[in-house]
């Protein structure tokens, strides 16, 4: 198991048989659809799959919701709370699954958390160092969908945009549509910055879901096959 | 100036932190310091470790369930600190207050490292925090501090005693070992971080005299004096 920074010294050097695969991308980029299709396919291939995502820690997710509701919660406070949520899932779910030989499919990882903070003006280096305890994934895919297309996808599901996903806390536009498009462009730029550093594989998300799935699946299966050689 | 960078900020207040293990007498001393500064008609604000509402519920739930890992525990304390820092400490400093902090980042340096987090990671985590004008470290022999605590409040809590570290099956023994490991780190911070050592086995009045003498130097700096 490799870590981005200082890792989790108290764990020693655990032996890991499983694989960690991350799917990144903005809301409505098709992440969850892809993950459920991939889970089915990979299990059909005989791999045991575990799904994880952000803000799903039983311990901390409610705390994040409360903190966001409470006026005056600062951005560093929120960013640390998200990091705690991630750490809880990493240590209590992801690492145990990897040790038991599972294929872990993560619906977003530290990159979304870093991008959100950096576009809000937080120090890039601090954000990266914060996640020095994160396990380096085996594969990272980033689903790319243009912001105007994202808006239409969101509106097909519901008639409102999410306050934070539209960057409304940043005061970058007068109304929500423009704010959403601007904010998502900033996030996309930050993701492109991270691509080389983290070895992210960009995947064109504006295609029929089955076509996207076929690409992800073949990349994953090729990777797994190369590992067993 | 923050601990992690060299950027100069225009802080007008004063930041004083007190550190030391449980039972070192630091809370008594910071209370007396606060009373004095108030008596001198200065604007004072006191803040305590782990007192923010943001993480209270989470921490108590996590403690009950026993699912807190050293890293989540550390991050929850950092969240608590950041919340107090962003809401109170920094704005009050900018407004010219004397901010007294009962425990500061050094508590995290010591406790989280004892729990097994990497010291450099912990330092980076807290690098946004302003370096205090003075940090008092109340140094006492572990046995004295531990006996003070055990005399008054015989029921120790699981995490408080460091039982999560599996140091000993006996909760009191675990507490002793835990506190002595923390002391070792505190002692090492004296030189690296410029902590001012106060001998916690001296009489309360004598300790306070030294504390006030040091704090008075900040007064002499001229700025940050509230209306007299």
Interface residues (C-beta under 8 A of the other chain):
Chain A: X5 X6 X7 X8 X9 X10 X59 X60 X62 X63 X66 X67 X70 X72 X73 X74 X75 X76 X77 X80 X81 X83 X84 X87 X88 X91 X92 X123 X126 X129 X130 X132 X133
Chain B: X4 X53 X54 X55 X57 X58 X61 X62 X65 X67 X69 X70 X71 X72 X75 X76 X78 X79 X82 X83 X85 X86 X87 X115 X116 X117 X118 X120 X121 X124 X125 X127 X128
